[in-house]
Amino acid sequence: MSTYVFVYRTTATDYSGGDPDTIAAWSEWFQGISDHVVELGKPVFTRRAVGTAPGATQISGYSLVKAADLDEAVRLTEGCPVLSAGGGVEVGELTDVPATATAGLGTAASSAV
């Protein structure tokens, strides 16, 4: 199984991710995929894009999940509350960085890559 990052993107307009109904929807969705969750992740409160970034949405959080392949990871996004709010989920497979690429960066930096 591989690890995938889910990057939650919301419209640049209002998305009230902190109201009780939204929190309940996220809790229910995470419970449904709990066997796949590696790291629940965190929401994003302040943001700024550097370089080319999608203009219609902005990053609102992330999670890490395990899945057999990209198709299964994409299926796991079904029912994600951000989708019903007009946002989206970017799904990407994570891979290890070769040790030669992180040589000399120190323990904290190389584990963060």
C-alpha positions as CSV (number, residue, x, y, z in Angstrom):
1,M,0.0,0.0,0.0
2,S,1.1,3.5,-0.8
3,T,0.6,6.7,1.1
4,Y,-1.4,9.5,-0.5
5,V,-1.9,13.1,0.4
6,F,-5.3,14.6,0.2
7,V,-5.1,18.4,-0.2
8,Y,-8.5,19.9,0.5
9,R,-9.3,23.0,-1.6
10,T,-12.2,25.3,-1.0
11,T,-13.6,28.2,-3.0
12,A,-12.1,31.5,-2.2
13,T,-15.4,32.7,-1.0
14,D,-16.9,31.7,2.3
15,Y,-16.4,28.2,3.6
16,S,-17.4,27.8,7.2
17,G,-15.4,24.8,8.2
18,G,-15.9,25.4,11.9
19,D,-19.6,25.3,12.4
20,P,-21.1,22.2,14.2
21,D,-22.8,20.7,11.1
22,T,-19.6,20.9,9.1
23,I,-17.5,19.4,12.0
24,A,-20.0,16.6,12.3
25,A,-19.9,15.9,8.5
26,W,-16.0,15.8,8.6
27,S,-16.1,13.5,11.6
28,E,-18.6,11.1,9.9
29,W,-16.5,11.0,6.7
30,F,-13.2,10.4,8.6
31,Q,-14.9,7.6,10.5
32,G,-15.9,6.0,7.2
33,I,-12.3,5.9,5.9
34,S,-10.6,5.5,9.3
35,D,-8.9,2.2,8.3
36,H,-7.0,4.2,5.7
37,V,-6.1,7.3,7.6
38,V,-2.4,7.6,8.4
39,E,-2.5,11.2,9.6
40,L,-5.7,13.1,10.1
41,G,-3.9,16.3,9.1
42,K,-4.7,19.8,9.9
43,P,-6.8,22.7,8.6
44,V,-5.1,25.7,7.0
45,F,-6.2,29.1,8.3
46,T,-3.9,31.6,6.6
47,R,-2.4,31.1,3.2
48,R,-0.5,32.6,0.3
49,A,0.2,31.2,-3.1
50,V,3.7,31.5,-4.6
51,G,4.0,30.9,-8.3
52,T,1.3,29.3,-10.4
53,A,-1.6,28.1,-8.3
54,P,-5.3,27.4,-9.1
55,G,-7.2,30.7,-8.8
56,A,-10.8,29.4,-8.1
57,T,-9.9,27.5,-4.9
58,Q,-7.4,27.8,-2.0
59,I,-5.8,25.2,0.2
60,S,-7.9,24.5,3.3
61,G,-6.1,21.5,4.8
62,Y,-4.6,18.1,4.2
63,S,-4.7,14.4,5.3
64,L,-2.5,11.4,4.7
65,V,-4.1,8.1,3.8
66,K,-3.1,4.6,2.8
67,A,-4.5,3.0,-0.4
68,A,-3.7,0.2,-2.7
69,D,-3.5,2.5,-5.7
70,L,-4.5,6.0,-7.0
71,D,-7.9,4.8,-8.0
72,E,-8.7,3.5,-4.5
73,A,-7.4,6.8,-3.0
74,V,-9.7,8.8,-5.3
75,R,-12.6,6.6,-4.3
76,L,-11.9,7.4,-0.6
77,T,-12.6,11.1,-1.3
78,E,-16.2,10.3,-2.1
79,G,-18.4,12.0,0.4
80,C,-15.7,14.4,1.6
81,P,-17.6,17.5,3.0
82,V,-15.4,19.9,1.0
83,L,-16.9,18.5,-2.3
84,S,-20.5,19.3,-1.3
85,A,-19.3,22.9,-0.4
86,G,-18.1,23.5,-4.0
87,G,-14.4,22.7,-3.3
88,G,-12.2,19.8,-4.3
89,V,-9.6,17.3,-3.2
90,E,-6.3,16.9,-4.9
91,V,-4.9,13.4,-4.5
92,G,-1.2,12.6,-4.8
93,E,0.9,9.6,-4.2
94,L,3.9,10.2,-1.9
95,T,7.2,8.7,-2.6
96,D,10.5,8.5,-0.7
97,V,13.2,11.0,-1.5
98,P,16.6,9.3,-2.2
99,A,19.0,9.6,0.7
100,T,21.6,11.3,-1.7
101,A,19.1,14.2,-2.2
102,T,18.9,14.9,1.6
103,A,22.6,14.3,2.4
104,G,23.9,17.1,4.6
105,L,20.5,18.5,5.5
106,G,20.5,17.2,9.0
107,T,18.1,14.9,10.7
108,A,15.1,17.3,11.1
109,A,15.3,18.6,7.5
110,S,15.8,15.2,5.9
111,S,12.9,13.7,7.8
112,A,10.7,16.6,6.8
113,V,11.3,16.1,3.1
